[in-house]
Amino acid sequence: MREGDDYDSALAQETERNLRSLGVFGSVLVTPHFVSDSLVDLVVETSDQWTTEGSLALRGGGGAYQFSLGLEEKNLLGLGQKLELIYEETDLRVSRSASFYERRLFSWPISLSLVAESRTDGDYYLIETGRSLYSSRDKWGGRLSLLTFSDRVRFFAGGEERFFFPQKTDEAALSFQRSWGNLFKRVAALGYSITQNNFRGPTYLTAGDTVFRPEDFGFVVPEERVHSVSSSFSMYSNRYTKEKYLDNFGIVEDFRLGETSTFQYVLAPRFLGSSVTRHEAAFSLGTTRKLNNHFIRLSLGDRSTFLFDRWEGNFWQANLRHYWRWKNKWPLAFRLEGSFVNGQARIGQFVLGGENGLRGYDARQFTGSRMVLGTIEQRIFGPNLLSILGIGGVTFIDFGQAWKRGEDFRISEVRSNWGLGLRLGLVKSSSFKVMRLDMARPFGPGGWVFSFGTGMSFELE
């Protein structure tokens, strides 16, 4: 909002949310003061947070681990720029990365993002610039990105890596957006991308691993050349609610309420340079409701792929979140999600175990092209010590299973575990991170498995 504009309460609330999303303020409050019948003063009150932070993060469980050491500045030279340097080590690889983000390049409403990462199994470099739809007043947006990366697409079974595909991908993408509406938004987008893929393999780690095949996981190697035109149309409600003590320690969290829907069509024809003619059709539907002390979010999505003369496969997901705040700082959180690949897709595999889902089992213990996962978690947010450190805990039950194509889902094979956890909230951190330490064991045979990380095990959004 600018001085001299007509007062709009929705835009004032949107300004408050956008300021919070910058990550440099602890609290933001925008309130109107009516000076006269024709004059309104807007008072913006903020509290500062730490924007220069060193980070030491540990994450893992069940035999897998991730360690990272970093330095982050979210308000570089007081200009709102973000600079981040990270060293990361996991049981699979070591990486070093640097990233820079400028929200308003040369004071223009254009962003710039730069990422460079060197890994023991590949590299990742990204340059992206564009104009985002930050506000309801923004009607036009666009994005231009250049990406190159090399990696390993890894496949696991029984907790062990069995084979991988070395991958090298280069991509250039351009897109434009047009937005309408305020309280109910509609966004249309049109894009064009050029992708060059180079996959080799599969490479098996031992001779005994050759019994595992990519098609068992529903995986198909992407085409060498993909020149595609995409179009999409989205609709969503622009209503929000401000909440505390759901996924964080007393920090205001903005949740969008109402319905969302997105429809997308992608065409990659041979006459544009693609290796084969491919069509993709995708949709996603969702709704978020607040009913007294209940928060419910439900989403469903599907992506189907067709080659020139046949159906290739589809990937669909369903997700349910239900939070019941039966006591102010004691929300009972529930999630249930499922992911399924029919035919063949280009998404790798689903992995459960350890820190990733079933916390009472070893890491990557369950893999496949289909997966269901559920959790019931009682969260207890305790006091904030000196307004710096929040202390809390959880009790939880996880249940789920992953299986491969050709295998049947059986209730008797669903795995489950129970456990306890400690939560620490860095209240003064600009990232508002939650640190967690969980210990869990299966119902039945099996010992304790420890997992740790940052952020809640799952969130409402």
C-alpha positions as CSV (number, residue, x, y, z in Angstrom):
1,M,0.0,0.0,0.0
2,R,1.2,3.5,-0.8
3,E,0.5,6.9,0.8
4,G,-2.6,8.5,-0.7
5,D,-4.3,5.1,-1.6
6,D,-7.8,4.4,-0.7
7,Y,-7.9,2.3,2.6
8,D,-8.5,-1.4,2.0
9,S,-8.7,-3.6,5.1
10,A,-7.9,-6.7,3.0
11,L,-4.7,-5.1,1.6
12,A,-3.7,-4.0,5.1
13,Q,-4.0,-7.6,6.3
14,E,-2.1,-8.8,3.3
15,T,0.7,-6.3,4.0
16,E,1.0,-7.7,7.5
17,R,1.3,-11.2,6.2
18,N,3.9,-10.3,3.5
19,L,6.0,-8.5,6.2
20,R,5.8,-11.6,8.4
21,S,6.9,-13.8,5.5
22,L,10.2,-11.9,5.1
23,G,11.5,-13.7,8.1
24,V,13.2,-10.7,9.7
25,F,10.5,-9.7,12.1
26,G,9.3,-11.5,15.2
27,S,5.9,-10.0,15.2
28,V,4.0,-7.7,12.8
29,L,0.9,-5.7,13.5
30,V,-0.8,-3.3,11.0
31,T,-3.6,-1.3,12.5
32,P,-5.7,1.6,11.1
33,H,-6.3,4.8,13.0
34,F,-9.2,6.8,11.6
35,V,-8.1,10.5,11.8
36,S,-11.2,11.8,10.0
37,D,-14.0,10.8,7.7
38,S,-11.5,10.9,4.8
39,L,-8.1,10.2,6.4
40,V,-6.7,7.0,7.8
41,D,-3.3,6.5,9.3
42,L,-1.8,3.0,9.2
43,V,0.5,2.1,12.1
44,V,2.9,-0.7,11.5
45,E,4.4,-2.2,14.6
46,T,7.2,-4.8,14.4
47,S,9.6,-6.5,16.7
48,D,13.1,-7.5,15.4
49,Q,14.5,-10.9,15.3
50,W,18.0,-12.3,14.8
51,T,18.8,-12.1,11.1
52,T,22.4,-13.2,11.2
53,E,22.6,-16.8,12.4
54,G,25.0,-19.6,12.5
55,S,23.3,-23.0,12.2
56,L,24.2,-26.4,13.4
57,A,21.6,-29.0,12.4
58,L,21.5,-32.7,12.9
59,R,18.9,-34.9,11.4
60,G,18.5,-38.7,11.0
61,G,17.4,-41.9,12.6
62,G,17.5,-45.6,12.1
63,G,21.1,-45.6,10.6
64,A,20.7,-42.5,8.4
65,Y,22.1,-39.1,9.3
66,Q,22.4,-35.6,8.0
67,F,24.7,-33.0,9.5
68,S,24.9,-29.4,8.4
69,L,26.8,-26.3,9.4
70,G,25.9,-22.9,8.0
71,L,25.8,-19.2,8.2
72,E,22.7,-17.2,7.1
73,E,22.0,-13.5,6.8
74,K,18.4,-12.6,6.0
75,N,18.8,-8.8,5.9
76,L,22.2,-8.3,4.2
77,L,23.4,-4.7,4.6
78,G,19.9,-3.8,5.8
79,L,18.4,-4.2,2.3
80,G,16.4,-7.4,2.8
81,Q,18.7,-9.6,0.8
82,K,19.4,-13.1,1.9
83,L,22.8,-14.8,1.8
84,E,23.4,-18.4,3.0
85,L,26.5,-20.6,3.1
86,I,26.1,-24.3,4.1
87,Y,28.3,-27.4,4.5
88,E,26.2,-30.6,4.7
89,E,27.2,-34.2,5.2
90,T,24.9,-37.2,5.1
91,D,25.4,-41.0,5.0
92,L,25.1,-40.7,1.2
93,R,27.1,-37.6,0.2
94,V,28.9,-34.4,1.2
95,S,27.9,-31.0,-0.2
96,R,28.8,-27.3,0.0
97,S,26.4,-24.6,-1.2
98,A,26.0,-20.9,-1.4
99,S,22.7,-19.0,-2.2
100,F,21.7,-15.4,-2.6
101,Y,18.2,-13.9,-2.9
102,E,17.3,-10.4,-3.8
103,R,13.6,-9.6,-3.5
104,R,13.7,-6.2,-5.4
105,L,16.6,-6.0,-7.8
106,F,17.8,-2.3,-8.1
107,S,14.5,-1.3,-6.4
108,W,12.5,-2.9,-9.2
109,P,9.7,-5.3,-8.4
110,I,11.9,-8.1,-9.8
111,S,13.6,-10.8,-7.8
112,L,16.9,-12.6,-8.4
113,S,17.9,-15.9,-7.0
114,L,21.4,-17.5,-7.3
115,V,22.3,-21.0,-6.1
116,A,25.5,-22.9,-6.4
117,E,26.1,-26.3,-4.8
118,S,29.0,-28.8,-5.2
119,R,28.4,-32.4,-4.1
120,T,30.5,-35.5,-4.0
121,D,28.0,-37.1,-6.4
122,G,27.1,-34.1,-8.6
123,D,26.5,-30.3,-8.8
124,Y,23.6,-27.9,-8.8
125,Y,23.5,-24.4,-10.3
126,L,20.5,-22.1,-10.7
127,I,19.9,-18.6,-11.9
128,E,16.3,-17.4,-11.6
129,T,14.7,-14.0,-12.0
130,G,11.1,-12.9,-12.2
131,R,8.2,-10.8,-11.0
132,S,6.1,-12.6,-8.4
133,L,2.5,-12.0,-7.5
134,Y,3.3,-10.7,-4.1
135,S,0.0,-8.8,-3.6
136,S,-3.6,-8.8,-4.7
137,R,-2.7,-5.7,-6.7
138,D,-0.2,-7.5,-8.8
139,K,-1.9,-8.6,-12.0
140,W,1.1,-9.7,-14.1
141,G,4.0,-11.9,-13.2
142,G,6.7,-13.9,-14.9
143,R,9.8,-16.0,-14.4
144,L,13.0,-16.9,-16.3
145,S,15.3,-19.7,-14.9
146,L,18.4,-21.4,-16.1
147,L,19.3,-24.7,-14.3
148,T,22.0,-27.3,-14.6
149,F,22.6,-30.2,-12.2
150,S,24.1,-33.7,-12.0
151,D,23.0,-36.2,-9.5
152,R,22.3,-39.8,-8.7
153,V,18.7,-41.1,-8.7
154,R,19.0,-43.7,-5.9
155,F,16.8,-46.8,-5.2
156,F,16.7,-48.6,-1.9
157,A,15.3,-51.9,-0.7
158,G,15.5,-53.4,2.8
159,G,17.3,-50.3,4.0
160,E,20.2,-50.7,1.6
161,E,21.0,-48.8,-1.7
162,R,20.6,-51.3,-4.6
163,F,21.1,-49.3,-7.7
164,F,21.2,-45.8,-9.1
165,F,21.0,-43.8,-12.3
166,P,23.7,-41.1,-12.9
167,Q,21.8,-38.1,-14.1
168,K,22.8,-34.8,-15.9
169,T,20.1,-32.3,-16.7
170,D,20.1,-28.8,-18.3
171,E,17.0,-26.7,-18.4
172,A,15.8,-23.3,-19.5
173,A,12.3,-22.1,-18.6
174,L,10.2,-19.0,-19.3
175,S,6.7,-18.4,-18.0
176,F,4.1,-15.6,-17.6
177,Q,1.2,-15.2,-15.2
178,R,-2.0,-13.2,-15.2
179,S,-4.0,-12.7,-12.0
180,W,-7.6,-11.6,-11.3
181,G,-9.6,-11.0,-8.2
182,N,-9.0,-10.2,-4.6
183,L,-10.8,-12.3,-2.1
184,F,-11.2,-15.1,-4.7
185,K,-8.1,-15.3,-6.9
186,R,-7.7,-16.7,-10.4
187,V,-4.3,-17.1,-12.0
188,A,-3.6,-18.2,-15.5
189,A,-0.1,-19.2,-16.6
190,L,1.7,-20.0,-19.9
191,G,5.2,-21.4,-20.1
192,Y,7.8,-22.9,-22.3
193,S,10.8,-25.0,-21.3
194,I,13.7,-26.8,-22.9
195,T,15.2,-29.7,-21.0
196,Q,18.2,-31.9,-21.9
197,N,18.5,-35.1,-19.9
198,N,21.4,-37.6,-19.9
199,F,20.7,-40.7,-17.9
200,R,23.0,-43.7,-17.7
201,G,22.5,-47.1,-16.0
202,P,21.1,-48.5,-13.9
203,T,24.3,-49.1,-12.0
204,Y,24.1,-51.9,-9.5
205,L,26.1,-51.9,-6.3
206,T,26.5,-55.7,-6.1
207,A,25.7,-58.6,-8.5
208,G,23.0,-59.7,-6.1
209,D,21.2,-56.4,-6.5
210,T,20.3,-57.2,-10.1
211,V,17.1,-58.8,-9.0
212,F,15.8,-55.3,-8.3
213,R,14.4,-53.6,-11.4
214,P,13.5,-49.9,-12.0
215,E,10.0,-50.9,-13.3
216,D,9.3,-52.5,-9.9
217,F,9.3,-49.0,-8.5
218,G,7.3,-47.6,-11.4
219,F,10.3,-45.6,-12.7
220,V,11.0,-44.8,-16.3
221,V,14.0,-42.9,-17.5
222,P,13.0,-39.4,-18.8
223,E,13.4,-38.6,-22.5
224,E,16.7,-37.2,-23.7
225,R,15.1,-34.0,-25.1
226,V,11.9,-32.4,-23.8
227,H,10.7,-29.1,-25.4
228,S,7.4,-28.4,-23.8
229,V,4.6,-25.8,-23.7
230,S,2.6,-25.7,-20.5
231,S,-0.7,-23.9,-19.5
232,S,-2.4,-23.8,-16.1
233,F,-5.3,-22.2,-14.4
234,S,-5.6,-21.9,-10.6
235,M,-8.3,-20.7,-8.3
236,Y,-8.1,-20.1,-4.6
237,S,-9.6,-18.3,-1.7
238,N,-7.6,-15.4,-0.4
239,R,-8.8,-15.6,3.2
240,Y,-6.4,-16.3,6.1
241,T,-6.5,-17.0,9.9
242,K,-3.7,-16.1,12.3
243,E,-2.9,-18.9,14.8
244,K,-0.4,-19.8,17.4
245,Y,0.8,-23.1,19.0
246,L,0.0,-25.4,16.1
247,D,3.3,-26.0,14.4
248,N,5.5,-23.5,16.3
249,F,6.2,-21.9,19.7
250,G,3.9,-18.9,20.0
251,I,4.9,-17.4,16.7
252,V,2.0,-16.2,14.5
253,E,1.3,-18.6,11.7
254,D,-0.8,-17.6,8.7
255,F,-3.0,-20.3,7.3
256,R,-5.1,-19.9,4.1
257,L,-8.7,-20.9,4.5
258,G,-11.1,-22.1,1.8
259,E,-10.8,-24.0,-1.4
260,T,-7.9,-24.2,-3.9
261,S,-7.8,-25.9,-7.4
262,T,-5.2,-26.1,-10.1
263,F,-5.4,-27.6,-13.6
264,Q,-2.4,-28.0,-15.9
265,Y,-1.7,-29.3,-19.4
266,V,1.8,-29.9,-20.8
267,L,2.5,-30.7,-24.4
268,A,6.0,-31.8,-25.5
269,P,5.7,-32.5,-29.3
270,R,8.4,-33.9,-31.5
271,F,8.0,-31.0,-34.0
272,L,9.3,-28.7,-31.2
273,G,12.4,-30.9,-30.7
274,S,11.3,-33.4,-28.1
275,S,12.5,-37.0,-28.4
276,V,8.9,-38.3,-28.3
277,T,5.5,-36.6,-28.3
278,R,4.2,-36.5,-24.7
279,H,1.1,-35.1,-23.1
280,E,0.7,-34.5,-19.4
281,A,-2.6,-33.5,-17.6
282,A,-2.6,-32.7,-13.9
283,F,-5.0,-31.4,-11.4
284,S,-5.0,-30.7,-7.6
285,L,-8.0,-29.9,-5.4
286,G,-7.9,-28.8,-1.7
287,T,-9.8,-27.2,1.1
288,T,-8.8,-25.9,4.5
289,R,-11.4,-25.3,7.2
290,K,-11.5,-23.9,10.7
291,L,-14.4,-25.2,12.8
292,N,-14.2,-23.9,16.4
293,N,-11.0,-25.5,17.7
294,H,-10.6,-27.9,14.7
295,F,-8.4,-27.3,11.7
296,I,-8.9,-29.6,8.7
297,R,-7.0,-29.6,5.5
298,L,-7.7,-32.1,2.7
299,S,-6.0,-32.2,-0.7
300,L,-6.0,-34.5,-3.7
301,G,-4.0,-34.4,-6.9
302,D,-3.2,-36.5,-10.0
303,R,-0.7,-36.2,-12.9
304,S,-1.2,-38.5,-15.9
305,T,1.2,-39.0,-18.8
306,F,0.3,-40.0,-22.4
307,L,2.7,-40.7,-25.2
308,F,1.8,-40.3,-28.8
309,D,-0.1,-43.6,-29.0
310,R,-0.6,-44.8,-25.5
311,W,-1.2,-44.1,-21.8
312,E,2.1,-44.3,-19.9
313,G,1.2,-43.8,-16.3
314,N,-0.1,-41.6,-13.5
315,F,0.9,-40.4,-10.1
316,W,-1.7,-39.4,-7.6
317,Q,-1.6,-38.2,-4.0
318,A,-4.1,-37.6,-1.2
319,N,-3.4,-35.8,2.0
320,L,-5.5,-35.2,5.2
321,R,-4.5,-33.0,8.2
322,H,-6.7,-32.6,11.2
323,Y,-5.6,-30.6,14.2
324,W,-7.8,-30.4,17.4
325,R,-6.7,-27.7,19.8
326,W,-8.5,-29.2,22.8
327,K,-6.3,-27.1,25.1
328,N,-4.6,-23.8,24.2
329,K,-1.1,-25.1,23.9
330,W,-1.9,-28.8,23.5
331,P,-3.0,-29.5,19.9
332,L,-3.7,-33.1,18.9
333,A,-2.4,-33.5,15.3
334,F,-3.3,-36.2,12.9
335,R,-2.1,-36.9,9.3
336,L,-3.0,-39.5,6.7
337,E,-1.5,-39.5,3.3
338,G,-1.1,-41.8,0.3
339,S,0.9,-41.7,-2.8
340,F,0.5,-44.1,-5.7
341,V,2.2,-44.7,-9.1
342,N,0.2,-46.6,-11.7
343,G,2.1,-47.6,-14.8
344,Q,5.4,-45.7,-15.0
345,A,6.4,-42.2,-13.9
346,R,9.6,-40.2,-13.4
347,I,9.5,-39.6,-9.6
348,G,11.8,-42.2,-8.2
349,Q,10.5,-44.1,-5.2
350,F,8.7,-43.6,-1.9
351,V,10.8,-44.3,1.2
352,L,9.7,-44.9,4.8
353,G,11.6,-45.5,8.0
354,G,13.7,-43.7,10.6
355,E,13.3,-39.9,10.5
356,N,11.2,-40.2,7.3
357,G,7.8,-41.4,8.4
358,L,7.9,-44.6,10.5
359,R,10.2,-43.4,13.3
360,G,10.4,-46.8,15.1
361,Y,12.2,-48.5,12.1
362,D,15.5,-48.2,10.4
363,A,16.0,-45.6,7.7
364,R,14.7,-46.5,4.2
365,Q,13.4,-49.8,5.5
366,F,10.3,-49.7,3.4
367,T,10.3,-48.6,-0.3
368,G,8.1,-48.9,-3.3
369,S,6.0,-47.2,-5.9
370,R,3.0,-46.9,-3.5
371,M,2.8,-45.7,0.0
372,V,0.4,-44.9,2.9
373,L,1.5,-43.1,6.1
374,G,-0.4,-41.9,9.1
375,T,0.5,-40.2,12.4
376,I,-1.4,-39.3,15.6
377,E,0.7,-36.8,17.6
378,Q,-0.1,-35.1,20.9
379,R,1.9,-31.9,21.0
380,I,2.6,-30.0,24.2
381,F,4.0,-26.5,23.9
382,G,5.6,-25.5,27.2
383,P,7.0,-22.2,28.5
384,N,9.4,-19.9,26.7
385,L,12.4,-19.4,28.8
386,L,13.6,-15.7,28.8
387,S,11.6,-15.3,25.5
388,I,14.4,-17.1,23.8
389,L,13.9,-20.9,24.1
390,G,10.6,-22.7,24.0
391,I,10.4,-26.2,25.6
392,G,7.8,-28.8,24.7
393,G,7.2,-32.5,24.0
394,V,5.2,-35.0,22.0
395,T,3.8,-38.4,22.2
396,F,2.9,-40.2,18.9
397,I,1.9,-43.2,17.0
398,D,3.0,-43.8,13.4
399,F,1.6,-46.3,11.0
400,G,2.2,-47.0,7.3
401,Q,3.6,-49.2,4.6
402,A,5.2,-48.9,1.1
403,W,5.0,-51.6,-1.5
404,K,6.0,-52.2,-5.1
405,R,4.1,-52.7,-8.3
406,G,2.6,-56.2,-8.5
407,E,2.4,-56.4,-4.7
408,D,-0.9,-56.2,-2.9
409,F,-1.7,-53.9,0.0
410,R,-2.5,-56.0,3.1
411,I,-3.7,-54.5,6.4
412,S,-1.7,-57.2,8.2
413,E,1.6,-55.8,6.7
414,V,1.0,-52.2,7.9
415,R,3.8,-51.3,10.3
416,S,3.3,-49.2,13.4
417,N,5.3,-47.7,16.2
418,W,4.9,-45.5,19.3
419,G,7.2,-43.0,20.8
420,L,8.0,-39.8,22.8
421,G,9.8,-36.7,21.7
422,L,11.4,-33.5,22.9
423,R,10.8,-30.1,21.2
424,L,12.9,-27.0,21.5
425,G,11.8,-23.7,19.9
426,L,14.3,-21.0,19.0
427,V,11.9,-18.2,19.5
428,K,14.3,-15.4,18.6
429,S,15.5,-17.1,15.4
430,S,14.4,-15.4,12.2
431,S,13.6,-18.9,10.8
432,F,11.5,-19.8,14.0
433,K,13.0,-23.3,13.8
434,V,11.8,-26.1,16.0
435,M,14.4,-28.7,17.0
436,R,13.2,-32.2,17.7
437,L,14.5,-35.4,19.2
438,D,12.3,-38.5,19.1
439,M,12.6,-42.1,20.3
440,A,10.2,-44.7,19.1
441,R,9.8,-48.5,18.9
442,P,7.5,-50.8,17.0
443,F,4.4,-52.4,18.4
444,G,5.8,-55.9,18.8
445,P,9.4,-57.1,18.3
446,G,12.1,-54.4,17.9
447,G,14.1,-52.0,19.9
448,W,14.3,-48.2,20.3
449,V,15.2,-46.1,17.3
450,F,16.2,-42.5,17.8
451,S,15.6,-39.7,15.2
452,F,16.3,-36.0,15.2
453,G,15.9,-33.0,13.0
454,T,14.5,-29.5,12.6
455,G,10.8,-28.6,12.2
456,M,7.8,-30.7,13.3
457,S,7.5,-34.2,11.8
458,F,4.6,-32.8,9.8
459,E,2.7,-29.5,9.5
460,L,-0.7,-28.2,8.6
461,E,0.5,-26.6,5.4
